[in-house]
Amino acid sequence: MSTLTPQPPRRVLIVEDSAVLRHLLMRVVASDPRLELLQAVETAEEALRLVPHLRPDVISMDICLPGMDGLEATRQIMAHFPTPIVIVSDTVGNEATKVSMNALRSGALAVVEKPQGLSSGGTGATAQGIATQLYIMSQVPVIRRRMVQAEPSPRPDVWTRPLDIHPRILALAASTGGPTAFARVLGDLPADFALPVVLVQHMGEPFMEGFAQWLDQQVPMPVMLARHGTPLARGRVLVAPGNRHMTVGTRGEVVLHDEAQVQGQRPSADVLFSSVARVFGADGLGVLLTGMGEDGVEGLGRIRARGGYTIAEDRSTSVIHGMPGAAEQAGAACISLPVHEIGPHILRLLAGGQTPADRLQEG
């Protein structure tokens, strides 16, 4: 006989100025037994007043609000009353997408598409997806938000093991917390970076083009959404488009396809990493950043098994340590590093430098 105590529903605060959408989101929350609606408000100012008193488990945050916008509200909440925040955003307009991405950088955990109604299967699925995101993100531990600042490299005497590797491609992947992590890692690499870069970010299809445009404004290298057959080019970042797997081809191009989801994801980090292992072998460099689940673990392990070099983000900076933590446990990562050390470490690798012996994974 089970003695498990049922978990109480997760308490939700909704911030949305549109009366129609506010009531729709209220229905979404009220109809899900995993969630409990605390209150629904129209402005960021009301939300900031209520958060310290209601102490919600998660906040559904609109971006375009009268007065203070959702970006500034996110900053203030994460600075003073850290709470998981899910951005519920329109999918049209470059400015809305840019603000949504900056909200992720300010501490929000995820961005999802606004539902347009519950009359059709597609919009019903969108509404269900919002409820699921709210439930999952409500369980993520968050701390007072501060941007990770650059820290000095370890003392020279701890860099004790020389590396004899010659990467020809850099592949990265992330899920929750990925935009900020990508901006940090790629922001530390120069515009004339010596390798082509390919990446997978788990995010809804409508936001992927906006994400690529946002990242392009954050880092020195040019960033673009990949298309089938786009050639790999040194110093250029290709982002997997939404709802399509991305692999690297034998002729130095990206290949997109629509095969089944892997680890519940499309695009999948496993699919990308596995293709890097197959095509580049020991010349592959793979990086698995913050995210929930285990996507990327098997593919990263394949890169390492072929003699390539693999990096996992350390727990100390991961928003969610699920993916990189699973890679560590599986022996798929050669080394684990805080996010602000990954870019400098990659540059050190390309310069034929050394790696810190105390952070090397066995095997």
Secondary structure, DSSP 8 states (H G I E B T S, - for coil): ---------EEEEEE-S-HHHHHHHHHHHHT-TTEEEEEEESSHHHHHHHHHHH--SEEEE-SS-SSS-HHHHHHHHHHHS---EEEEE-SS-HHHHHHHHHHHHTT--EEEE----SSSHHHHHHHHHHHHHHHHHTTS---------------GGGEEEE-----SEEEEEESTTHHHHHHHHHHTS-TT-SS-EEEEE---GGGHHHHHHHHHHHSSS-EEE--TT-B--TT-EEE--TTSEEEE-TTSBEEEE----BTTBSS-HHHHHHHHHHHHGGGEEEEE-S-SS-TTHHHHHHHHHTT-EEEEE-TTT-SS-HHHHHHHHHT--SEEE-HHHHHHHHHHHHTT-EEEGGGB---
